[in-house]
Amino acid sequence: MYELLGQPLSIGQLPLPNRLVMSPMGINLGAPDGGVTDDLIAFYEARARGGVGLIITEVTRVEGGAGISDPCQLAAYRPSDIPNLQRLVDAVHRWDTRLFIQLQHPGRAASAWVTGSQPVAPSALPSPLGGDMPRALSLDECRAMVDRFVKAAQITQMAGADGLELHAAHGYLINQFLSPAMNLRDDDYGGSFENRMRFVLEIIQGIRQICGSNYPLSVRINAEEMLPGGIDRKEAARIARALEEAGASLINVSCYTEACLEPGTYPQGWKKDMARGIKEVLTIPVLSVSNIKEP
């Protein structure tokens, strides 16, 4: 009945055994410093044993301090993170499942209660969900943040991951640069569509220079933002095309609401039209996350 679902698919030059993907979800089973624990490995290995073709990890921090999203999330910014992540990669590979590591910076979504630092963002705008007022990044800090993402990508590759994902959705830092509702800058990183794209495109360019053109790179985006003046489906399609042209291998389509996570009572597949709209303008694979529980 589900023959297509079980057929192989390639992400760039990476073959997947099937088209089932475990999308990212925060599980907070890591060590407080971002290390890999036995509980975290057991969680991911159980999903790999279940037969999923690709697993994309939870949000993985690219720096400490203001870059911490959750108290016990993964980390990929220190040399010591490489052997830690290698343990996770090896456990998933035992079941012929591929693993992408999702890189993320919370930006204004960070909590000073968790991080001990004031959040940072493209602009000093508070989150609609509440929390601390962020500090706007300087031009030099924007460039340094690009370098942090590139370094983190290199760490994922050195750890043996099959690829990586940039989290550019759900109101986190890369999304904040992309969104006209969250980015009020008037310098190289704000204003026009091209300037708002600059942050993520510089990250992708740096990753391609360091990790090579064949290292699979997914980008998670919002197809819609339920914010006044935020990204709509037309803008999202334009963003997706620019990402593909820059070297993205996969686009993971989600959306941003004030809740971010829909209740489990929502209809299955409720976001599939968003993914379909993005797929229509791309040639690379597209991932739909839509509260899907059954084939």
C-alpha positions as CSV (number, residue, x, y, z in Angstrom):
1,M,0.0,0.0,0.0
2,Y,2.9,2.4,0.8
3,E,5.4,1.3,-1.9
4,L,6.7,4.9,-2.5
5,L,7.4,5.4,1.2
6,G,9.7,2.4,1.3
7,Q,11.7,3.4,-1.8
8,P,15.2,4.8,-1.6
9,L,15.8,8.5,-2.0
10,S,19.0,10.5,-2.3
11,I,19.8,13.8,-0.5
12,G,22.4,15.1,-2.7
13,Q,24.8,12.1,-3.1
14,L,23.6,10.5,0.1
15,P,21.3,7.5,-0.4
16,L,18.5,6.9,2.1
17,P,17.1,3.4,2.5
18,N,13.5,4.8,2.6
19,R,11.6,8.1,2.8
20,L,10.7,8.0,6.4
21,V,12.4,10.8,8.4
22,M,12.3,11.4,12.1
23,S,12.1,15.2,12.3
24,P,13.8,17.1,15.1
25,M,12.3,17.2,18.6
26,G,13.8,18.6,21.8
27,I,14.3,15.7,24.2
28,N,16.8,17.3,26.7
29,L,18.5,14.0,27.5
30,G,22.0,15.4,27.0
31,A,24.4,16.4,29.7
32,P,24.2,20.0,31.0
33,D,27.3,20.9,29.1
34,G,25.9,19.6,25.9
35,G,27.5,16.1,26.0
36,V,26.0,12.9,24.8
37,T,24.5,10.6,27.5
38,D,23.6,6.9,27.4
39,D,19.9,7.9,27.7
40,L,20.1,10.1,24.7
41,I,21.8,7.4,22.7
42,A,19.2,4.9,23.7
43,F,16.4,7.2,22.6
44,Y,17.8,7.8,19.1
45,E,19.0,4.2,18.7
46,A,15.4,2.9,19.4
47,R,14.1,5.1,16.5
48,A,16.8,3.9,14.2
49,R,16.0,0.3,15.1
50,G,12.4,1.0,14.2
51,G,13.4,1.4,10.6
52,V,13.4,5.2,9.9
53,G,15.7,6.1,7.0
54,L,16.9,9.5,8.4
55,I,17.0,11.0,11.8
56,I,17.5,14.7,12.3
57,T,18.6,15.5,15.9
58,E,17.2,18.0,18.3
59,V,18.6,21.5,18.3
60,T,22.3,21.5,18.8
61,R,24.0,24.6,20.2
62,V,26.8,26.4,18.3
63,E,28.0,28.3,21.3
64,G,27.6,28.5,25.1
65,G,26.0,31.3,27.0
66,A,23.4,33.1,25.0
67,G,23.5,30.3,22.5
68,I,21.9,27.8,24.8
69,S,18.3,27.0,24.0
70,D,17.6,24.2,26.5
71,P,19.4,23.2,29.6
72,C,20.4,19.7,28.4
73,Q,20.6,20.1,24.6
74,L,23.4,18.8,22.5
75,A,26.5,20.9,21.6
76,A,28.8,21.1,18.6
77,Y,31.3,23.9,19.1
78,R,34.3,22.4,21.0
79,P,36.8,19.8,19.9
80,S,35.6,17.7,22.8
81,D,32.1,17.5,21.2
82,I,33.5,15.5,18.3
83,P,34.0,12.1,20.1
84,N,30.7,12.7,22.0
85,L,28.7,13.1,18.8
86,Q,30.6,10.2,17.2
87,R,29.1,7.9,19.8
88,L,25.6,9.0,18.7
89,V,26.5,8.6,15.0
90,D,27.9,5.1,15.5
91,A,24.8,4.0,17.5
92,V,22.4,5.2,14.7
93,H,24.6,3.8,11.9
94,R,24.4,0.3,13.4
95,W,20.8,0.1,12.1
96,D,21.5,1.5,8.6
97,T,19.9,4.8,9.4
98,R,21.4,8.1,8.4
99,L,21.9,11.0,10.9
100,F,21.8,14.8,10.4
101,I,22.8,17.1,13.3
102,Q,20.6,20.2,13.5
103,L,22.5,23.4,14.3
104,Q,20.6,26.1,16.1
105,H,21.0,29.4,18.0
106,P,17.9,30.6,19.9
107,G,18.6,34.3,19.5
108,R,15.8,36.2,21.3
109,A,14.1,32.9,22.2
110,A,16.8,32.2,24.8
111,S,16.1,32.7,28.4
112,A,18.6,34.5,30.7
113,W,17.4,32.2,33.5
114,V,18.9,29.3,31.6
115,T,21.9,30.9,30.0
116,G,23.0,33.5,32.5
117,S,23.3,36.0,29.6
118,Q,21.1,38.5,27.9
119,P,19.7,37.1,24.6
120,V,21.0,38.4,21.3
121,A,19.1,39.0,18.1
122,P,19.3,40.9,14.8
123,S,17.1,43.6,16.4
124,A,16.2,44.5,20.0
125,L,12.7,43.2,19.7
126,P,11.1,40.9,22.4
127,S,9.6,37.6,21.5
128,P,5.8,37.5,21.3
129,L,6.1,34.6,23.7
130,G,7.5,36.9,26.3
131,G,10.9,36.6,28.0
132,D,14.0,38.8,28.2
133,M,14.6,41.8,25.9
134,P,17.4,40.8,23.5
135,R,20.4,42.9,22.6
136,A,21.0,43.7,18.9
137,L,24.1,42.1,17.5
138,S,26.7,44.4,16.1
139,L,27.9,44.0,12.5
140,D,31.1,42.3,13.6
141,E,29.1,40.0,15.9
142,C,26.9,39.0,13.0
143,R,30.0,37.9,11.1
144,A,31.4,36.1,14.1
145,M,28.1,34.2,14.5
146,V,28.3,33.1,10.9
147,D,31.8,31.7,11.7
148,R,30.4,29.8,14.7
149,F,27.8,28.0,12.5
150,V,30.5,27.1,10.0
151,K,32.8,25.8,12.7
152,A,29.9,23.7,14.2
153,A,29.2,22.3,10.7
154,Q,32.8,21.2,10.5
155,I,32.5,19.5,13.9
156,T,29.4,17.5,12.7
157,Q,31.3,16.3,9.7
158,M,34.4,15.4,11.7
159,A,32.1,13.4,14.0
160,G,30.9,11.3,11.1
161,A,27.4,12.7,10.7
162,D,25.8,12.1,7.3
163,G,24.8,15.7,7.1
164,L,23.5,18.7,9.0
165,E,20.5,20.9,9.2
166,L,20.4,24.6,9.8
167,H,17.4,25.6,11.9
168,A,16.0,28.7,10.2
169,A,12.5,28.4,11.5
170,H,10.4,28.6,14.7
171,G,11.5,32.1,15.7
172,Y,15.2,31.2,16.3
173,L,18.2,33.3,15.3
174,I,18.5,32.5,11.6
175,N,14.7,32.8,11.2
176,Q,15.0,36.2,13.0
177,F,17.4,37.5,10.3
178,L,15.1,36.2,7.5
179,S,11.8,37.6,8.8
180,P,10.8,41.2,8.1
181,A,8.8,41.0,11.3
182,M,11.8,40.2,13.4
183,N,14.6,42.0,11.5
184,L,14.6,45.8,11.6
185,R,18.2,46.3,10.8
186,D,19.3,48.9,8.3
187,D,22.8,47.6,7.6
188,D,24.2,44.7,5.4
189,Y,22.0,42.2,7.4
190,G,18.6,43.8,7.2
191,G,16.2,45.7,5.1
192,S,15.9,44.2,1.6
193,F,15.2,40.6,0.9
194,E,18.9,40.1,-0.2
195,N,20.2,41.6,3.0
196,R,17.9,39.5,5.2
197,M,19.1,36.4,3.3
198,R,22.7,37.4,3.8
199,F,23.2,35.8,7.2
200,V,22.1,32.3,6.2
201,L,23.7,32.5,2.8
202,E,27.0,33.4,4.3
203,I,26.7,30.4,6.6
204,I,25.9,28.1,3.7
205,Q,28.8,29.5,1.7
206,G,31.2,28.9,4.6
207,I,29.9,25.4,5.1
208,R,30.4,24.6,1.4
209,Q,34.0,26.0,1.5
210,I,34.9,24.0,4.7
211,C,32.8,20.8,4.3
212,G,32.8,20.5,0.5
213,S,30.0,20.6,-2.0
214,N,28.8,17.0,-1.3
215,Y,28.1,17.2,2.4
216,P,24.3,17.1,2.7
217,L,22.8,20.3,4.1
218,S,19.2,20.7,5.0
219,V,17.6,24.0,6.0
220,R,14.4,24.1,8.1
221,I,12.2,27.1,7.2
222,N,8.8,28.6,7.9
223,A,6.3,28.4,5.1
224,E,4.2,30.9,7.1
225,E,4.6,33.1,10.1
226,M,1.5,34.1,12.1
227,L,3.0,37.5,12.8
228,P,2.0,40.9,11.3
229,G,4.4,41.5,8.4
230,G,6.0,38.1,8.8
231,I,7.0,35.6,6.1
232,D,4.1,34.4,4.0
233,R,4.0,31.5,1.5
234,K,5.1,33.6,-1.4
235,E,8.1,34.9,0.5
236,A,8.9,31.4,1.8
237,A,9.0,30.1,-1.8
238,R,11.4,32.9,-2.7
239,I,13.6,32.0,0.4
240,A,13.5,28.3,-0.6
241,R,14.7,29.0,-4.1
242,A,17.5,31.1,-2.9
243,L,18.6,28.4,-0.5
244,E,18.6,25.8,-3.2
245,E,20.7,28.1,-5.5
246,A,23.1,28.6,-2.6
247,G,23.7,24.8,-2.2
248,A,21.0,23.5,0.2
249,S,20.3,19.8,-0.4
250,L,17.0,19.5,1.4
251,I,14.3,21.9,2.6
252,N,12.4,21.0,5.8
253,V,9.1,22.9,5.8
254,S,7.4,24.0,9.0
255,C,5.7,27.2,10.2
256,Y,5.8,29.7,13.1
257,T,3.0,30.4,15.5
258,E,2.9,31.8,19.0
259,A,2.8,28.3,20.2
260,C,5.3,26.8,17.7
261,L,4.3,23.2,18.7
262,E,0.7,22.3,17.8
263,P,-1.3,20.1,20.1
264,G,-1.3,16.4,19.2
265,T,-5.1,16.7,18.6
266,Y,-4.5,18.7,15.4
267,P,-5.4,16.8,12.2
268,Q,-2.6,14.6,10.8
269,G,-0.9,16.2,7.8
270,W,-2.3,19.7,8.5
271,K,0.9,21.4,7.1
272,K,1.2,19.3,4.0
273,D,-0.1,22.1,1.7
274,M,2.7,24.3,3.0
275,A,5.3,21.7,2.0
276,R,3.6,21.1,-1.4
277,G,3.8,24.8,-2.2
278,I,7.6,24.8,-1.5
279,K,8.1,21.6,-3.5
280,E,6.5,23.1,-6.5
281,V,9.3,25.7,-6.9
282,L,12.3,23.4,-6.1
283,T,14.1,20.4,-7.6
284,I,15.7,19.2,-4.4
285,P,13.8,17.0,-1.9
286,V,11.3,18.6,0.5
287,L,10.5,17.3,4.0
288,S,7.0,17.8,5.4
289,V,6.4,17.8,9.2
290,S,2.6,17.8,9.8
291,N,1.7,15.9,13.0
292,I,2.0,12.7,11.0
293,K,1.5,9.5,13.1
294,E,0.4,7.0,10.4
295,P,1.5,6.4,6.8
